[in-house]
Amino acid sequence: MSATLLANGQMLEVRHSDLGIDLDKNTYYDVLLPKSFQSNQAFVIKMKTGVPKGKAEKLMDAKM
């Protein structure tokens, strides 16, 4: 997995997220924007996907 901010070519941090409701088997990721990044218009993040390194052992409870 990788993510790039197309406005300036900066690589972004991508984290595997344990967000999954009940029996949801989808894989979720968080893409973190730098605190210094500001935009007053829409911007594009280019994602390269792949097979996740691992699966969450326990999914979140739907009663959050």
All heavy atoms as TSV, in Angstrom:
chain	resi	resn	atom	element	x	y	z
A	1	MET	N	N	0.837	-1.181	0.000
A	1	MET	CA	C	0.000	0.000	0.000
A	1	MET	C	C	0.873	1.232	0.000
A	1	MET	O	O	1.847	1.306	0.736
A	1	MET	CB	C	-0.859	0.060	1.261
A	1	MET	CG	C	-2.063	-0.842	1.325
A	1	MET	SD	S	-3.318	-0.501	0.109
A	1	MET	CE	C	-3.744	1.172	0.374
A	2	SER	N	N	0.489	2.165	-0.808
A	2	SER	CA	C	1.147	3.465	-0.756
A	2	SER	C	C	0.147	4.531	-1.169
A	2	SER	O	O	-0.850	4.248	-1.840
A	2	SER	CB	C	2.386	3.497	-1.655
A	2	SER	OG	O	2.006	3.399	-3.016
A	3	ALA	N	N	0.432	5.758	-0.743
A	3	ALA	CA	C	-0.418	6.893	-1.087
A	3	ALA	C	C	0.481	8.095	-1.344
A	3	ALA	O	O	1.438	8.325	-0.604
A	3	ALA	CB	C	-1.397	7.191	0.038
A	4	THR	N	N	0.159	8.833	-2.399
A	4	THR	CA	C	0.929	10.003	-2.783
A	4	THR	C	C	-0.016	11.173	-2.983
A	4	THR	O	O	-1.047	11.037	-3.632
A	4	THR	CB	C	1.686	9.739	-4.104
A	4	THR	OG1	O	2.456	8.558	-3.974
A	4	THR	CG2	C	2.582	10.905	-4.467
A	5	LEU	N	N	0.348	12.306	-2.443
A	5	LEU	CA	C	-0.417	13.536	-2.634
A	5	LEU	C	C	0.025	14.126	-3.963
A	5	LEU	O	O	1.187	14.499	-4.137
A	5	LEU	CB	C	-0.133	14.489	-1.475
A	5	LEU	CG	C	-0.936	15.759	-1.397
A	5	LEU	CD1	C	-2.429	15.475	-1.289
A	5	LEU	CD2	C	-0.482	16.569	-0.194
A	6	LEU	N	N	-0.882	14.174	-4.947
A	6	LEU	CA	C	-0.488	14.605	-6.284
A	6	LEU	C	C	-0.150	16.087	-6.359
A	6	LEU	O	O	0.584	16.507	-7.245
A	6	LEU	CB	C	-1.569	14.255	-7.303
A	6	LEU	CG	C	-1.692	12.770	-7.641
A	6	LEU	CD1	C	-2.675	12.569	-8.788
A	6	LEU	CD2	C	-0.362	12.153	-7.988
A	7	ALA	N	N	-0.627	16.903	-5.446
A	7	ALA	CA	C	-0.349	18.340	-5.478
A	7	ALA	C	C	1.146	18.623	-5.403
A	7	ALA	O	O	1.637	19.564	-6.023
A	7	ALA	CB	C	-1.073	19.041	-4.333
A	8	ASN	N	N	1.880	17.800	-4.638
A	8	ASN	CA	C	3.313	18.051	-4.479
A	8	ASN	C	C	4.170	16.780	-4.542
A	8	ASN	O	O	5.361	16.836	-4.310
A	8	ASN	CB	C	3.578	18.793	-3.161
A	8	ASN	CG	C	3.097	18.030	-1.948
A	8	ASN	OD1	O	2.773	16.852	-2.032
A	8	ASN	ND2	N	3.050	18.698	-0.818
A	9	GLY	N	N	3.560	15.628	-4.816
A	9	GLY	CA	C	4.299	14.370	-4.935
A	9	GLY	C	C	4.728	13.759	-3.612
A	9	GLY	O	O	5.484	12.795	-3.585
A	10	GLN	N	N	4.236	14.308	-2.502
A	10	GLN	CA	C	4.630	13.819	-1.176
A	10	GLN	C	C	4.006	12.467	-0.886
A	10	GLN	O	O	2.821	12.257	-1.096
A	10	GLN	CB	C	4.196	14.825	-0.108
A	10	GLN	CG	C	4.605	14.431	1.280
A	10	GLN	CD	C	4.221	15.487	2.311
A	10	GLN	OE1	O	3.617	16.495	1.985
A	10	GLN	NE2	N	4.570	15.241	3.552
A	11	MET	N	N	4.853	11.540	-0.406
A	11	MET	CA	C	4.354	10.243	0.035
A	11	MET	C	C	3.634	10.431	1.363
A	11	MET	O	O	4.098	11.187	2.227
A	11	MET	CB	C	5.508	9.250	0.214
A	11	MET	CG	C	6.232	8.899	-1.077
A	11	MET	SD	S	5.201	8.007	-2.251
A	11	MET	CE	C	4.963	6.476	-1.390
A	12	LEU	N	N	2.502	9.753	1.528
A	12	LEU	CA	C	1.700	9.867	2.740
A	12	LEU	C	C	1.765	8.566	3.530
A	12	LEU	O	O	1.933	7.491	2.955
A	12	LEU	CB	C	0.248	10.178	2.376
A	12	LEU	CG	C	0.029	11.452	1.559
A	12	LEU	CD1	C	-1.434	11.547	1.126
A	12	LEU	CD2	C	0.450	12.679	2.342
A	13	GLU	N	N	1.592	8.690	4.818
A	13	GLU	CA	C	1.574	7.512	5.675
A	13	GLU	C	C	0.233	6.799	5.532
A	13	GLU	O	O	-0.829	7.431	5.546
A	13	GLU	CB	C	1.791	7.915	7.136
A	13	GLU	CG	C	1.859	6.736	8.076
A	13	GLU	CD	C	2.115	7.135	9.519
A	13	GLU	OE1	O	2.436	8.296	9.783
A	13	GLU	OE2	O	1.976	6.252	10.381
A	14	VAL	N	N	0.296	5.487	5.367
A	14	VAL	CA	C	-0.901	4.656	5.263
A	14	VAL	C	C	-0.849	3.648	6.404
A	14	VAL	O	O	0.146	2.952	6.584
A	14	VAL	CB	C	-0.966	3.913	3.909
A	14	VAL	CG1	C	-2.215	3.055	3.829
A	14	VAL	CG2	C	-0.908	4.888	2.751
A	15	ARG	N	N	-1.935	3.581	7.168
A	15	ARG	CA	C	-2.009	2.633	8.291
A	15	ARG	C	C	-3.186	1.681	8.093
A	15	ARG	O	O	-4.269	2.113	7.711
A	15	ARG	CB	C	-2.239	3.374	9.613
A	15	ARG	CG	C	-1.096	4.199	10.058
A	15	ARG	CD	C	-1.401	4.800	11.405
A	15	ARG	NE	N	-0.390	5.775	11.785
A	15	ARG	CZ	C	-0.528	6.629	12.762
A	15	ARG	NH1	N	-1.635	6.659	13.471
A	15	ARG	NH2	N	0.425	7.478	13.048
A	16	HIS	N	N	-2.949	0.417	8.377
A	16	HIS	CA	C	-4.037	-0.560	8.380
A	16	HIS	C	C	-4.937	-0.227	9.560
A	16	HIS	O	O	-4.457	-0.010	10.667
A	16	HIS	CB	C	-3.469	-1.976	8.511
A	16	HIS	CG	C	-4.504	-3.037	8.482
A	16	HIS	ND1	N	-4.840	-3.757	9.587
A	16	HIS	CD2	C	-5.286	-3.484	7.480
A	16	HIS	CE1	C	-5.787	-4.621	9.266
A	16	HIS	NE2	N	-6.069	-4.476	7.998
A	17	SER	N	N	-6.222	-0.144	9.324
A	17	SER	CA	C	-7.166	0.217	10.367
A	17	SER	C	C	-7.945	-1.013	10.804
A	17	SER	O	O	-8.305	-1.852	9.986
A	17	SER	CB	C	-8.137	1.276	9.836
A	17	SER	OG	O	-9.102	1.591	10.798
A	18	ASP	N	N	-8.182	-1.126	12.093
A	18	ASP	CA	C	-8.959	-2.250	12.603
A	18	ASP	C	C	-10.453	-1.955	12.600
A	18	ASP	O	O	-11.206	-2.599	13.294
A	18	ASP	CB	C	-8.510	-2.597	14.031
A	18	ASP	CG	C	-7.157	-3.267	14.043
A	18	ASP	OD1	O	-6.754	-3.790	13.000
A	18	ASP	OD2	O	-6.508	-3.255	15.089
A	19	LEU	N	N	-10.868	-0.978	11.812
A	19	LEU	CA	C	-12.278	-0.638	11.744
A	19	LEU	C	C	-12.984	-1.671	10.881
A	19	LEU	O	O	-12.711	-1.817	9.709
A	19	LEU	CB	C	-12.486	0.752	11.138
A	19	LEU	CG	C	-13.927	1.150	10.891
A	19	LEU	CD1	C	-14.636	1.341	12.225
A	19	LEU	CD2	C	-14.026	2.408	10.085
A	20	GLY	N	N	-13.853	-2.392	11.468
A	20	GLY	CA	C	-14.678	-3.365	10.776
A	20	GLY	C	C	-15.871	-3.602	11.674
A	20	GLY	O	O	-15.715	-3.786	12.873
A	21	ILE	N	N	-17.028	-3.513	11.155
A	21	ILE	CA	C	-18.224	-3.628	11.977
A	21	ILE	C	C	-18.738	-5.066	11.909
A	21	ILE	O	O	-18.974	-5.603	10.836
A	21	ILE	CB	C	-19.311	-2.639	11.501
A	21	ILE	CG1	C	-18.734	-1.211	11.388
A	21	ILE	CG2	C	-20.516	-2.659	12.398
A	21	ILE	CD1	C	-18.190	-0.647	12.682
A	22	ASP	N	N	-18.926	-5.652	13.066
A	22	ASP	CA	C	-19.436	-7.025	13.192
A	22	ASP	C	C	-18.646	-7.999	12.317
A	22	ASP	O	O	-17.474	-8.194	12.545
A	22	ASP	CB	C	-20.930	-7.084	12.894
A	22	ASP	CG	C	-21.744	-6.370	13.971
A	22	ASP	OD1	O	-21.324	-6.356	15.140
A	22	ASP	OD2	O	-22.796	-5.834	13.624
A	23	LEU	N	N	-19.260	-8.561	11.324
A	23	LEU	CA	C	-18.611	-9.588	10.502
A	23	LEU	C	C	-18.097	-9.022	9.183
A	23	LEU	O	O	-17.914	-9.768	8.220
A	23	LEU	CB	C	-19.591	-10.738	10.240
A	23	LEU	CG	C	-20.074	-11.452	11.501
A	23	LEU	CD1	C	-21.096	-12.534	11.148
A	23	LEU	CD2	C	-18.920	-12.060	12.284
A	24	ASP	N	N	-17.860	-7.732	9.141
A	24	ASP	CA	C	-17.356	-7.070	7.939
A	24	ASP	C	C	-15.930	-7.568	7.661
A	24	ASP	O	O	-15.035	-7.379	8.468
A	24	ASP	CB	C	-17.364	-5.559	8.181
A	24	ASP	CG	C	-16.949	-4.761	6.967
A	24	ASP	OD1	O	-16.559	-5.366	5.951
A	24	ASP	OD2	O	-17.029	-3.534	7.046
A	25	LYS	N	N	-15.730	-8.210	6.551
A	25	LYS	CA	C	-14.417	-8.775	6.215
A	25	LYS	C	C	-13.591	-7.858	5.310
A	25	LYS	O	O	-12.547	-8.249	4.829
A	25	LYS	CB	C	-14.593	-10.135	5.524
A	25	LYS	CG	C	-15.262	-11.165	6.396
A	25	LYS	CD	C	-14.442	-11.463	7.638
A	25	LYS	CE	C	-15.127	-12.537	8.462
A	25	LYS	NZ	N	-14.531	-12.736	9.752
A	26	ASN	N	N	-14.077	-6.633	5.061
A	26	ASN	CA	C	-13.320	-5.695	4.238
A	26	ASN	C	C	-12.078	-5.226	4.979
A	26	ASN	O	O	-12.003	-5.274	6.197
A	26	ASN	CB	C	-14.181	-4.492	3.859
A	26	ASN	CG	C	-15.308	-4.873	2.932
A	26	ASN	OD1	O	-15.107	-5.591	1.966
A	26	ASN	ND2	N	-16.501	-4.403	3.235
A	27	THR	N	N	-11.094	-4.777	4.227
A	27	THR	CA	C	-9.877	-4.220	4.800
A	27	THR	C	C	-9.945	-2.714	4.680
A	27	THR	O	O	-10.278	-2.188	3.623
A	27	THR	CB	C	-8.639	-4.746	4.046
A	27	THR	OG1	O	-8.637	-6.176	4.135
A	27	THR	CG2	C	-7.362	-4.207	4.644
A	28	TYR	N	N	-9.628	-2.004	5.756
A	28	TYR	CA	C	-9.702	-0.545	5.793
A	28	TYR	C	C	-8.336	0.042	6.076
A	28	TYR	O	O	-7.529	-0.553	6.787
A	28	TYR	CB	C	-10.687	-0.088	6.874
A	28	TYR	CG	C	-12.105	-0.519	6.594
A	28	TYR	CD1	C	-12.582	-1.738	7.057
A	28	TYR	CD2	C	-12.952	0.278	5.855
A	28	TYR	CE1	C	-13.880	-2.148	6.796
A	28	TYR	CE2	C	-14.252	-0.122	5.585
A	28	TYR	CZ	C	-14.710	-1.330	6.063
A	28	TYR	OH	O	-15.987	-1.724	5.793
A	29	TYR	N	N	-8.088	1.218	5.515
A	29	TYR	CA	C	-6.828	1.923	5.721
A	29	TYR	C	C	-7.110	3.370	6.074
A	29	TYR	O	O	-8.099	3.948	5.629
A	29	TYR	CB	C	-5.970	1.892	4.449
A	29	TYR	CG	C	-5.544	0.498	4.073
A	29	TYR	CD1	C	-6.273	-0.257	3.170
A	29	TYR	CD2	C	-4.406	-0.060	4.634
A	29	TYR	CE1	C	-5.877	-1.540	2.832
A	29	TYR	CE2	C	-4.007	-1.344	4.309
A	29	TYR	CZ	C	-4.746	-2.074	3.406
A	29	TYR	OH	O	-4.363	-3.349	3.074
A	30	ASP	N	N	-6.226	3.964	6.856
A	30	ASP	CA	C	-6.236	5.399	7.131
A	30	ASP	C	C	-5.073	6.000	6.360
A	30	ASP	O	O	-3.954	5.499	6.423
A	30	ASP	CB	C	-6.037	5.679	8.629
A	30	ASP	CG	C	-7.200	5.199	9.474
A	30	ASP	OD1	O	-8.350	5.283	9.013
A	30	ASP	OD2	O	-6.959	4.743	10.609
A	31	VAL	N	N	-5.350	7.078	5.625
A	31	VAL	CA	C	-4.307	7.832	4.938
A	31	VAL	C	C	-4.141	9.126	5.719
A	31	VAL	O	O	-5.099	9.874	5.896
A	31	VAL	CB	C	-4.687	8.118	3.473
A	31	VAL	CG1	C	-3.629	8.973	2.807
A	31	VAL	CG2	C	-4.894	6.817	2.713
A	32	LEU	N	N	-2.932	9.376	6.209
A	32	LEU	CA	C	-2.679	10.530	7.061
A	32	LEU	C	C	-2.083	11.677	6.257
A	32	LEU	O	O	-1.046	11.519	5.608
A	32	LEU	CB	C	-1.735	10.146	8.196
A	32	LEU	CG	C	-2.207	8.946	9.028
A	32	LEU	CD1	C	-1.159	8.561	10.046
A	32	LEU	CD2	C	-3.519	9.267	9.717
A	33	LEU	N	N	-2.761	12.819	6.304
A	33	LEU	CA	C	-2.243	14.027	5.672
A	33	LEU	C	C	-1.336	14.747	6.658
A	33	LEU	O	O	-1.617	14.784	7.860
A	33	LEU	CB	C	-3.392	14.959	5.275
A	33	LEU	CG	C	-4.279	14.481	4.141
A	33	LEU	CD1	C	-5.496	15.378	3.996
A	33	LEU	CD2	C	-3.484	14.466	2.839
A	34	PRO	N	N	-0.249	15.352	6.193
A	34	PRO	CA	C	0.621	16.097	7.101
A	34	PRO	C	C	-0.122	17.297	7.687
A	34	PRO	O	O	-0.967	17.898	7.029
A	34	PRO	CB	C	1.774	16.559	6.212
A	34	PRO	CG	C	1.474	16.121	4.837
A	34	PRO	CD	C	0.205	15.357	4.830
A	35	LYS	N	N	0.186	17.632	8.925
A	35	LYS	CA	C	-0.459	18.770	9.575
A	35	LYS	C	C	-0.201	20.062	8.820
A	35	LYS	O	O	-1.013	20.970	8.839
A	35	LYS	CB	C	0.008	18.899	11.018
A	35	LYS	CG	C	-0.498	17.786	11.895
A	35	LYS	CD	C	-0.051	17.952	13.323
A	35	LYS	CE	C	-0.586	16.797	14.147
A	35	LYS	NZ	N	-0.268	16.916	15.556
A	36	SER	N	N	0.914	20.137	8.122
A	36	SER	CA	C	1.261	21.358	7.391
A	36	SER	C	C	0.499	21.507	6.077
A	36	SER	O	O	0.498	22.580	5.478
A	36	SER	CB	C	2.762	21.370	7.098
A	36	SER	OG	O	3.104	20.258	6.284
A	37	PHE	N	N	-0.162	20.438	5.606
A	37	PHE	CA	C	-0.879	20.509	4.329
A	37	PHE	C	C	-2.191	21.256	4.496
A	37	PHE	O	O	-2.996	20.939	5.366
A	37	PHE	CB	C	-1.159	19.105	3.782
A	37	PHE	CG	C	-1.948	19.123	2.496
A	37	PHE	CD1	C	-1.346	19.492	1.316
A	37	PHE	CD2	C	-3.288	18.805	2.491
A	37	PHE	CE1	C	-2.067	19.530	0.130
A	37	PHE	CE2	C	-4.020	18.835	1.310
A	37	PHE	CZ	C	-3.399	19.199	0.132
A	38	GLN	N	N	-2.367	22.274	3.662
A	38	GLN	CA	C	-3.622	23.025	3.645
A	38	GLN	C	C	-4.039	23.218	2.196
A	38	GLN	O	O	-3.201	23.434	1.328
A	38	GLN	CB	C	-3.450	24.382	4.317
A	38	GLN	CG	C	-3.153	24.277	5.788
A	38	GLN	CD	C	-3.052	25.647	6.431
A	38	GLN	OE1	O	-3.364	26.656	5.824
A	38	GLN	NE2	N	-2.615	25.681	7.669
A	39	SER	N	N	-5.337	23.139	1.959
A	39	SER	CA	C	-5.851	23.333	0.609
A	39	SER	C	C	-7.218	23.978	0.690
A	39	SER	O	O	-8.041	23.617	1.517
A	39	SER	CB	C	-5.947	21.988	-0.116
A	39	SER	OG	O	-6.450	22.179	-1.420
A	40	ASN	N	N	-7.456	24.936	-0.176
A	40	ASN	CA	C	-8.774	25.559	-0.242
A	40	ASN	C	C	-9.555	25.056	-1.452
A	40	ASN	O	O	-10.552	25.636	-1.836
A	40	ASN	CB	C	-8.648	27.086	-0.260
A	40	ASN	CG	C	-7.828	27.567	-1.441
A	40	ASN	OD1	O	-7.324	26.779	-2.229
A	40	ASN	ND2	N	-7.685	28.869	-1.554
A	41	GLN	N	N	-9.066	23.968	-2.034
A	41	GLN	CA	C	-9.758	23.342	-3.158
A	41	GLN	C	C	-9.580	21.827	-3.065
A	41	GLN	O	O	-8.815	21.333	-2.250
A	41	GLN	CB	C	-9.204	23.868	-4.474
A	41	GLN	CG	C	-7.719	23.638	-4.655
A	41	GLN	CD	C	-7.185	24.335	-5.895
A	41	GLN	OE1	O	-7.906	25.033	-6.578
A	41	GLN	NE2	N	-5.921	24.146	-6.191
A	42	ALA	N	N	-10.292	21.126	-3.917
A	42	ALA	CA	C	-10.197	19.659	-3.915
A	42	ALA	C	C	-8.764	19.237	-4.249
A	42	ALA	O	O	-8.038	19.943	-4.940
A	42	ALA	CB	C	-11.159	19.080	-4.941
A	43	PHE	N	N	-8.356	18.079	-3.732
A	43	PHE	CA	C	-7.029	17.548	-4.025
A	43	PHE	C	C	-7.158	16.053	-4.268
A	43	PHE	O	O	-8.153	15.429	-3.938
A	43	PHE	CB	C	-6.024	17.854	-2.902
A	43	PHE	CG	C	-6.447	17.359	-1.552
A	43	PHE	CD1	C	-6.074	16.095	-1.117
A	43	PHE	CD2	C	-7.223	18.148	-0.720
A	43	PHE	CE1	C	-6.455	15.645	0.134
A	43	PHE	CE2	C	-7.605	17.693	0.533
A	43	PHE	CZ	C	-7.224	16.443	0.953
A	44	VAL	N	N	-6.113	15.479	-4.870
A	44	VAL	CA	C	-6.141	14.072	-5.279
A	44	VAL	C	C	-5.049	13.305	-4.542
A	44	VAL	O	O	-3.919	13.774	-4.428
A	44	VAL	CB	C	-5.929	13.931	-6.801
A	44	VAL	CG1	C	-5.894	12.461	-7.214
A	44	VAL	CG2	C	-7.020	14.675	-7.559
A	45	ILE	N	N	-5.418	12.132	-4.058
A	45	ILE	CA	C	-4.453	11.210	-3.464
A	45	ILE	C	C	-4.403	9.979	-4.357
A	45	ILE	O	O	-5.427	9.347	-4.618
A	45	ILE	CB	C	-4.864	10.807	-2.034
A	45	ILE	CG1	C	-4.857	12.034	-1.129
A	45	ILE	CG2	C	-3.945	9.720	-1.499
A	45	ILE	CD1	C	-5.393	11.773	0.258
A	46	LYS	N	N	-3.224	9.659	-4.843
A	46	LYS	CA	C	-3.028	8.470	-5.680
A	46	LYS	C	C	-2.707	7.309	-4.753
A	46	LYS	O	O	-1.781	7.374	-3.952
A	46	LYS	CB	C	-1.873	8.701	-6.651
A	46	LYS	CG	C	-1.567	7.511	-7.526
A	46	LYS	CD	C	-0.394	7.821	-8.430
A	46	LYS	CE	C	0.003	6.608	-9.246
A	46	LYS	NZ	N	1.166	6.915	-10.095
A	47	MET	N	N	-3.486	6.238	-4.872
A	47	MET	CA	C	-3.309	5.055	-4.021
A	47	MET	C	C	-2.800	3.885	-4.859
A	47	MET	O	O	-3.275	3.660	-5.963
A	47	MET	CB	C	-4.645	4.647	-3.392
A	47	MET	CG	C	-5.318	5.695	-2.564
A	47	MET	SD	S	-4.719	5.839	-0.903
A	47	MET	CE	C	-4.832	4.198	-0.280
A	48	LYS	N	N	-1.842	3.167	-4.309
A	48	LYS	CA	C	-1.412	1.898	-4.888
A	48	LYS	C	C	-1.826	0.830	-3.893
A	48	LYS	O	O	-1.414	0.861	-2.735
A	48	LYS	CB	C	0.091	1.882	-5.098
A	48	LYS	CG	C	0.583	0.597	-5.725
A	48	LYS	CD	C	2.073	0.637	-5.953
A	48	LYS	CE	C	2.522	-0.690	-6.540
A	48	LYS	NZ	N	3.980	-0.727	-6.697
A	49	THR	N	N	-2.667	-0.072	-4.330
A	49	THR	CA	C	-3.198	-1.083	-3.422
A	49	THR	C	C	-2.466	-2.402	-3.603
A	49	THR	O	O	-1.735	-2.605	-4.565
A	49	THR	CB	C	-4.704	-1.295	-3.653
A	49	THR	OG1	O	-4.907	-1.739	-4.992
A	49	THR	CG2	C	-5.490	-0.020	-3.408
A	50	GLY	N	N	-2.691	-3.263	-2.662
A	50	GLY	CA	C	-2.090	-4.583	-2.701
A	50	GLY	C	C	-2.774	-5.457	-1.673
A	50	GLY	O	O	-3.800	-5.102	-1.109
A	51	VAL	N	N	-2.189	-6.574	-1.413
A	51	VAL	CA	C	-2.717	-7.498	-0.421
A	51	VAL	C	C	-2.275	-7.011	0.959
A	51	VAL	O	O	-1.103	-6.711	1.160
A	51	VAL	CB	C	-2.196	-8.929	-0.684
A	51	VAL	CG1	C	-2.701	-9.894	0.364
A	51	VAL	CG2	C	-2.594	-9.377	-2.083
A	52	PRO	N	N	-3.206	-6.917	1.933
A	52	PRO	CA	C	-2.807	-6.471	3.265
A	52	PRO	C	C	-1.796	-7.419	3.893
A	52	PRO	O	O	-1.810	-8.621	3.633
A	52	PRO	CB	C	-4.112	-6.445	4.057
A	52	PRO	CG	C	-5.105	-7.178	3.256
A	52	PRO	CD	C	-4.612	-7.250	1.851
A	53	LYS	N	N	-0.895	-6.864	4.720
A	53	LYS	CA	C	0.123	-7.681	5.388
A	53	LYS	C	C	-0.494	-8.634	6.397
A	53	LYS	O	O	0.046	-9.678	6.686
A	53	LYS	CB	C	1.135	-6.777	6.086
A	53	LYS	CG	C	1.998	-6.019	5.125
A	53	LYS	CD	C	3.003	-5.178	5.853
A	53	LYS	CE	C	3.851	-4.398	4.873
A	53	LYS	NZ	N	4.817	-3.543	5.540
A	54	GLY	N	N	-1.629	-8.246	6.948
A	54	GLY	CA	C	-2.288	-9.093	7.936
A	54	GLY	C	C	-3.720	-8.659	8.114
A	54	GLY	O	O	-4.140	-7.639	7.586
A	55	LYS	N	N	-4.465	-9.439	8.827
A	55	LYS	CA	C	-5.861	-9.108	9.095
A	55	LYS	C	C	-6.016	-8.812	10.574
A	55	LYS	O	O	-5.296	-9.362	11.407
A	55	LYS	CB	C	-6.782	-10.249	8.695
A	55	LYS	CG	C	-6.828	-10.472	7.213
A	55	LYS	CD	C	-7.929	-11.421	6.846
A	55	LYS	CE	C	-8.008	-11.493	5.324
A	55	LYS	NZ	N	-9.290	-11.897	4.877
A	56	ALA	N	N	-6.964	-7.960	10.882
A	56	ALA	CA	C	-7.238	-7.659	12.281
A	56	ALA	C	C	-7.773	-8.919	12.947
A	56	ALA	O	O	-8.578	-9.645	12.366
A	56	ALA	CB	C	-8.254	-6.536	12.381
A	57	GLU	N	N	-7.312	-9.164	14.142
A	57	GLU	CA	C	-7.785	-10.350	14.859
A	57	GLU	C	C	-9.183	-10.148	15.414
A	57	GLU	O	O	-9.963	-11.076	15.491
A	57	GLU	CB	C	-6.810	-10.684	15.988
A	57	GLU	CG	C	-5.462	-11.141	15.475
A	57	GLU	CD	C	-4.516	-11.468	16.614
A	57	GLU	OE1	O	-4.993	-11.690	17.749
A	57	GLU	OE2	O	-3.309	-11.506	16.362
A	58	LYS	N	N	-9.482	-8.937	15.820
A	58	LYS	CA	C	-10.785	-8.652	16.402
A	58	LYS	C	C	-11.355	-7.401	15.750
A	58	LYS	O	O	-10.679	-6.389	15.662
A	58	LYS	CB	C	-10.661	-8.431	17.907
A	58	LYS	CG	C	-11.995	-8.194	18.578
A	58	LYS	CD	C	-11.842	-8.017	20.069
A	58	LYS	CE	C	-13.199	-7.763	20.674
A	58	LYS	NZ	N	-13.114	-7.396	22.081
A	59	LEU	N	N	-12.579	-7.482	15.295
A	59	LEU	CA	C	-13.228	-6.333	14.678
A	59	LEU	C	C	-13.943	-5.520	15.737
A	59	LEU	O	O	-14.291	-6.017	16.807
A	59	LEU	CB	C	-14.228	-6.813	13.612
A	59	LEU	CG	C	-13.617	-7.614	12.476
A	59	LEU	CD1	C	-14.711	-8.118	11.552
A	59	LEU	CD2	C	-12.613	-6.801	11.706
A	60	MET	N	N	-14.171	-4.240	15.442
A	60	MET	CA	C	-14.866	-3.371	16.377
A	60	MET	C	C	-16.307	-3.819	16.566
A	60	MET	O	O	-16.931	-4.335	15.646
A	60	MET	CB	C	-14.886	-1.938	15.860
A	60	MET	CG	C	-13.608	-1.210	15.982
A	60	MET	SD	S	-13.896	0.457	15.405
A	60	MET	CE	C	-12.856	1.335	16.496
A	61	ASP	N	N	-16.828	-3.580	17.720
A	61	ASP	CA	C	-18.217	-3.878	18.030
A	61	ASP	C	C	-19.104	-2.803	17.417
A	61	ASP	O	O	-18.801	-1.628	17.489
A	61	ASP	CB	C	-18.388	-3.900	19.552
A	61	ASP	CG	C	-19.734	-4.433	20.000
A	61	ASP	OD1	O	-20.678	-4.393	19.192
A	61	ASP	OD2	O	-19.827	-4.862	21.147
A	62	ALA	N	N	-20.213	-3.179	16.846
A	62	ALA	CA	C	-21.124	-2.233	16.196
A	62	ALA	C	C	-21.783	-1.294	17.211
A	62	ALA	O	O	-22.395	-0.318	16.821
A	62	ALA	CB	C	-22.201	-3.001	15.423
A	63	LYS	N	N	-21.660	-1.550	18.506
A	63	LYS	CA	C	-22.296	-0.712	19.539
A	63	LYS	C	C	-21.340	0.372	20.021
A	63	LYS	O	O	-21.423	0.780	21.161
A	63	LYS	CB	C	-22.746	-1.569	20.705
A	63	LYS	CG	C	-23.798	-2.594	20.333
A	63	LYS	CD	C	-24.098	-3.486	21.498
A	63	LYS	CE	C	-23.704	-4.865	21.056
A	63	LYS	NZ	N	-23.343	-5.824	21.945
A	64	MET	N	N	-20.447	0.870	19.185
A	64	MET	CA	C	-19.423	1.836	19.583
A	64	MET	C	C	-19.996	2.960	20.369
A	64	MET	O	O	-20.653	3.777	20.227
A	64	MET	CB	C	-18.676	2.387	18.374
A	64	MET	CG	C	-18.037	1.290	17.570
A	64	MET	SD	S	-16.959	1.910	16.262
A	64	MET	CE	C	-18.061	2.714	15.159
